[in-house]
Amino acid sequence: MHENSLNFLRNMLDAPSPSGYEQPIQKVVREWTGKFADEVSTDLHGNVIASLNPKGTPRIMFAGHCDQIGFMVQHIDKDGYIFTNPIGGHDTMVLLGQNVTVWGSDGPIHGVMARKPIHLLKADVNRAPKFQDLWVDIGVKTKKEAEQYVEIGDPVTFKLGMTEALNGRATAVGFDDKAGAWVVMEALRLLKGKKFDAAVFSVSTVQEEVGLRGAKTSAHSIDPQVGIAVDVTFATDHPGMDPKVSGEVGLDKGAVIARGPNINPVVFDLLKSTAKRKRIPYQINGVSRPTGTDANAIQISGPGVATGLVSVPNRYMHSPVEMVSLKDMQNCAKLLAEFVLSVKKTKDFTP
């Protein structure tokens, strides 16, 4: 992976971005893409749209959502303990004992997600806790003291940052889907200085985790003929996974190209043939319904968009230890760039 691009990824993973609070990561995206995009703008929803050859044909939109799951401060009790509500989908069993950060207006505040010790749980020991059973402890003594640092509605995340593992793999909070947001911007960087017919719009979309909202608004304004979402998908190469349910997807085996009713067959065929021709590792995953990704919103925008979905295999999704292969991410970016180079202005995407 290009060293500057790797630093961009690290900066993205260090930036808080629970849905509705994506401003820090969007600033990182704007600063990076401004070095190579022809145009960079942020719409009223918060989507960052970077483009190359914006007057070209056809109009191709790449979308990777930058928002991650998190929490919101809902209540502060008299002793200064903070109770939260979820932003996005959480497994509450994963929350216990986690280091967290409350992103207050005056700066980040360290805390821990806690409940009473296991010794005292008795009959409740094997029960998944409810959010109301958990609290964030930031070390204060009273509600008044807590309110010096924290307000109702402040976002909370797990402790952020990327850790590189063996074999070119990495773990982090928020690879879902900062990995995808990185891929669509890296594809744009790879295209810089090359000639192609299409107009390309790489979008760091907001609020995917709460209803694909940023993809809806950005697709409406861009009005693309072709749209490819980049997200993460379930890796099935670890214990407990059933390929009969989720397909056969592994780390280091390349970009995952989706196929199903959410996917335009011409886009699918071109992605697959491009990967073969350019010897880019790829996997195919069947999805028999509309996907839970930005591709769902893009496909039915306006008069309809020829839509594809390319995914990064991800172990342990929606946890503090999501694991991906950096090689898979780079191959996803290469596939998008080569896809653009293969599209001529006369290409017909009608199924």
C-alpha positions in Angstrom: 0.0 0.0 0.0 1.3 3.5 -0.9 2.7 5.0 2.3 0.8 8.3 1.9 -2.4 6.3 1.4 -1.7 4.2 4.4 -1.3 7.3 6.5 -4.6 8.6 5.1 -6.2 5.3 6.3 -4.7 5.7 9.8 -6.0 9.2 10.0 -9.4 8.1 9.0 -9.5 5.4 11.6 -8.3 7.9 14.3 -11.2 10.2 13.5 -14.6 9.8 15.3 -17.6 9.3 12.9 -20.7 7.8 14.5 -23.7 8.5 12.3 -24.7 12.1 12.5 -21.3 13.2 13.8 -19.0 12.6 10.8 -17.4 16.1 10.6 -13.9 15.1 11.9 -13.5 12.3 9.3 -14.9 14.3 6.5 -12.3 17.0 7.2 -9.6 14.3 6.8 -11.2 13.2 3.5 -11.4 16.7 2.1 -7.8 17.5 3.0 -6.5 14.3 1.4 -8.6 14.3 -1.8 -7.9 18.0 -2.4 -4.4 17.0 -3.4 -5.6 15.1 -6.5 -9.3 15.6 -7.3 -10.5 18.1 -9.8 -13.3 19.2 -7.5 -14.1 18.6 -3.9 -17.3 19.7 -2.2 -19.4 18.9 0.9 -23.2 19.0 0.5 -25.7 20.1 3.2 -26.1 16.6 4.4 -22.3 16.2 5.0 -21.4 14.0 2.1 -17.9 14.7 0.7 -17.9 14.5 -3.1 -14.6 14.4 -4.9 -14.5 14.2 -8.7 -12.3 13.7 -11.7 -13.3 14.7 -15.2 -16.7 15.9 -14.0 -18.1 16.8 -17.4 -17.4 13.3 -18.8 -19.8 10.6 -19.9 -21.2 8.4 -18.4 -21.5 9.7 -14.8 -20.1 7.1 -12.4 -20.6 7.4 -8.7 -18.5 5.4 -6.1 -19.8 5.5 -2.6 -18.1 4.4 0.7 -19.8 5.3 3.9 -17.5 7.0 6.5 -19.9 6.6 9.4 -19.3 4.0 12.1 -21.5 2.6 14.9 -21.3 4.4 18.2 -23.4 5.7 21.1 -25.1 8.9 22.2 -25.1 10.4 25.7 -28.8 10.0 26.8 -28.7 10.6 30.6 -26.3 11.6 33.4 -27.3 10.5 36.8 -26.6 12.3 40.1 -23.3 10.6 40.6 -22.0 11.4 37.2 -22.5 8.1 35.5 -23.3 8.4 31.8 -26.0 6.2 30.2 -26.1 5.9 26.4 -28.3 4.8 23.5 -26.9 3.0 20.5 -26.1 4.6 17.1 -26.3 1.7 14.7 -26.4 -2.0 15.6 -24.5 -3.4 18.6 -23.9 -6.7 20.3 -24.2 -5.7 23.9 -22.0 -8.7 25.0 -19.1 -7.0 23.2 -19.5 -3.7 25.1 -18.5 -4.8 28.5 -15.2 -3.5 29.8 -14.4 -1.5 26.7 -12.4 1.7 26.7 -14.5 4.5 25.2 -14.2 8.1 24.3 -16.9 10.8 24.9 -16.4 13.4 22.2 -17.4 16.5 24.2 -17.4 20.0 22.7 -14.2 20.9 24.6 -12.3 17.7 23.5 -12.3 14.0 24.0 -12.9 12.5 27.4 -11.7 9.0 28.3 -14.2 6.6 29.9 -15.0 2.9 30.4 -18.2 1.0 29.6 -19.1 -0.9 32.8 -21.6 -2.8 34.8 -21.4 -4.5 38.2 -18.8 -7.2 38.6 -19.5 -10.8 37.5 -19.3 -11.9 41.2 -22.5 -10.0 41.9 -24.5 -10.9 38.8 -25.9 -14.2 40.2 -28.8 -15.3 37.9 -28.0 -12.6 35.4 -24.5 -13.8 34.7 -25.3 -15.4 31.3 -27.9 -12.8 30.2 -26.9 -10.3 27.5 -27.2 -6.9 29.1 -29.5 -4.2 27.9 -28.1 -0.7 27.2 -29.8 0.5 30.4 -27.7 -2.0 32.4 -24.5 -0.4 31.2 -22.9 3.0 32.0 -19.9 5.0 31.0 -17.6 6.0 33.9 -15.4 9.0 33.2 -14.0 9.3 36.7 -16.1 12.1 38.1 -18.0 12.3 41.4 -21.2 14.2 40.6 -23.6 15.1 37.8 -22.5 18.7 38.1 -18.8 17.7 37.6 -19.7 15.5 34.6 -21.7 18.3 33.0 -18.5 20.4 32.9 -17.2 17.9 30.2 -20.2 16.2 28.7 -23.6 17.2 27.3 -26.7 15.3 26.4 -26.4 14.2 22.8 -22.6 14.0 22.7 -21.3 11.1 20.6 -19.3 8.2 22.2 -17.1 5.7 20.4 -14.9 2.8 21.3 -11.2 3.7 21.6 -10.1 4.5 18.1 -7.0 3.6 16.1 -5.6 0.9 13.8 -3.3 -1.9 14.9 -1.4 -3.8 12.2 -1.4 -7.6 12.5 0.6 -10.3 10.8 0.4 -11.1 7.1 -0.6 -7.6 6.0 -3.8 -7.6 8.1 -5.1 -4.9 10.4 -7.7 -4.5 13.1 -9.6 -1.3 14.1 -12.9 0.1 15.2 -14.7 1.3 12.2 -13.3 -0.6 9.2 -17.1 -0.8 8.6 -16.9 1.3 6.5 -13.9 3.5 6.6 -12.4 0.8 4.6 -14.9 1.5 1.8 -14.5 5.3 2.1 -10.8 4.8 1.8 -11.2 2.5 -1.3 -13.3 5.0 -3.3 -10.9 7.8 -2.6 -7.8 5.7 -3.4 -9.5 4.7 -6.7 -9.7 8.3 -7.5 -6.0 8.8 -6.7 -5.1 5.9 -8.9 -7.0 7.5 -11.8 -5.3 10.9 -11.5 -3.4 11.8 -14.6 -5.0 9.1 -16.7 -7.4 9.6 -19.6 -10.9 8.2 -19.5 -14.3 9.1 -20.9 -16.4 8.9 -17.7 -17.0 11.5 -15.1 -16.1 10.0 -11.7 -17.5 11.0 -8.4 -16.1 9.4 -5.3 -18.4 10.0 -2.3 -17.7 9.6 1.4 -21.3 9.1 2.4 -22.8 9.8 5.8 -25.4 8.0 7.9 -25.4 4.6 6.2 -25.7 2.9 9.6 -29.0 4.6 10.3 -30.8 4.1 7.0 -28.5 4.7 3.9 -29.3 8.3 4.2 -26.2 9.9 2.7 -26.3 7.7 -0.3 -29.8 8.8 -1.1 -29.1 12.5 -1.0 -25.7 12.3 -2.8 -27.1 10.1 -5.6 -29.9 12.5 -6.1 -27.5 15.4 -6.6 -24.9 13.6 -8.7 -27.5 11.9 -10.9 -25.2 9.1 -12.0 -25.9 6.5 -14.7 -23.6 4.0 -12.9 -23.2 3.7 -9.2 -20.9 1.3 -7.2 -21.0 1.1 -3.5 -18.0 -0.1 -1.6 -18.6 -1.7 1.8 -17.4 -4.5 4.0 -18.9 -8.0 3.9 -18.8 -11.0 6.2 -15.6 -13.0 6.0 -16.5 -16.7 6.5 -13.0 -18.0 7.1 -13.2 -18.1 10.9 -14.9 -20.5 13.3 -18.7 -20.4 13.5 -19.4 -19.2 10.0 -21.5 -21.2 7.6 -20.8 -20.7 3.9 -24.1 -22.2 3.0 -25.7 -19.1 4.6 -23.2 -16.3 3.9 -21.2 -17.6 1.0 -17.5 -18.4 0.9 -15.5 -15.3 1.5 -11.9 -15.1 2.8 -9.3 -12.5 3.7 -6.5 -12.1 1.2 -8.6 -13.5 -1.6 -9.5 -10.2 -3.2 -12.4 -7.9 -3.8 -15.8 -9.4 -3.3 -18.2 -8.7 -6.2 -21.8 -9.0 -5.3 -24.4 -10.6 -7.6 -28.2 -10.5 -7.2 -31.3 -8.2 -7.6 -29.5 -5.2 -6.2 -26.9 -5.5 -8.9 -27.0 -4.4 -12.6 -25.9 -7.5 -14.6 -23.9 -5.4 -17.1 -22.0 -3.7 -14.2 -21.4 -7.2 -12.6 -20.1 -8.6 -15.9 -17.8 -5.7 -16.5 -16.4 -5.8 -12.9 -15.7 -9.5 -13.3 -14.2 -9.3 -16.7 -12.0 -6.4 -15.7 -10.7 -8.3 -12.6 -9.9 -11.3 -14.8 -8.2 -9.2 -17.6 -6.1 -7.2 -15.1 -5.4 -10.2 -12.9 -6.9 -8.5 -9.8 -7.9 -11.2 -7.2 -11.7 -11.3 -6.7 -14.5 -13.4 -5.1 -18.2 -13.5 -6.0 -20.9 -13.4 -3.4 -24.6 -14.0 -4.1 -27.0 -11.7 -2.3 -30.6 -12.7 -3.0 -32.3 -9.5 -1.8 -31.6 -5.8 -1.7 -28.4 -5.4 0.2 -28.0 -3.5 3.5 -25.6 -1.1 1.8 -25.5 2.2 -0.1 -26.0 0.1 -3.2 -29.6 -0.3 -2.2 -30.3 3.4 -2.1 -28.3 4.2 -5.2 -30.1 1.6 -7.4 -33.5 3.2 -6.9 -32.4 6.9 -7.0 -34.2 9.0 -9.6 -35.1 7.0 -12.8 -32.8 4.2 -11.6 -29.0 3.6 -11.6 -27.0 0.7 -13.0 -25.6 -0.4 -9.6 -22.8 -2.6 -8.4 -21.4 -3.6 -5.0 -17.7 -4.3 -4.3 -16.8 -5.3 -0.7 -13.8 -5.8 1.5 -13.9 -9.0 3.5 -14.3 -8.2 7.2 -14.0 -10.5 10.3 -15.9 -9.6 13.5 -18.1 -6.9 12.0 -19.6 -4.2 14.4 -17.0 -5.0 17.1 -13.9 -3.1 18.4 -11.6 -5.6 16.6 -12.8 -5.7 13.0 -10.1 -7.3 10.9 -9.4 -6.8 7.2 -6.6 -7.4 4.8 -4.9 -4.3 3.5 -4.1 -6.2 0.3 -7.9 -6.7 -0.2 -8.5 -3.0 0.2 -5.8 -2.1 -2.3 -7.3 -4.6 -4.8 -10.7 -3.2 -4.4 -9.3 0.3 -5.3 -7.5 -1.1 -8.3 -10.7 -2.8 -9.5 -12.7 0.4 -9.4 -10.0 2.4 -11.2 -9.6 -0.3 -13.9 -13.4 -0.4 -14.3 -13.5 3.3 -15.0 -10.7 3.0 -17.6 -12.7 0.3 -19.4 -15.9 2.3 -19.7 -16.4 4.1 -23.0 -18.9 6.9 -23.4 -21.0 4.7 -25.7 -21.3 1.8 -23.1 -24.9 0.7 -22.7 -25.7 -0.5 -19.2 -29.3 -1.5 -20.0 -29.9 -5.0 -18.7 
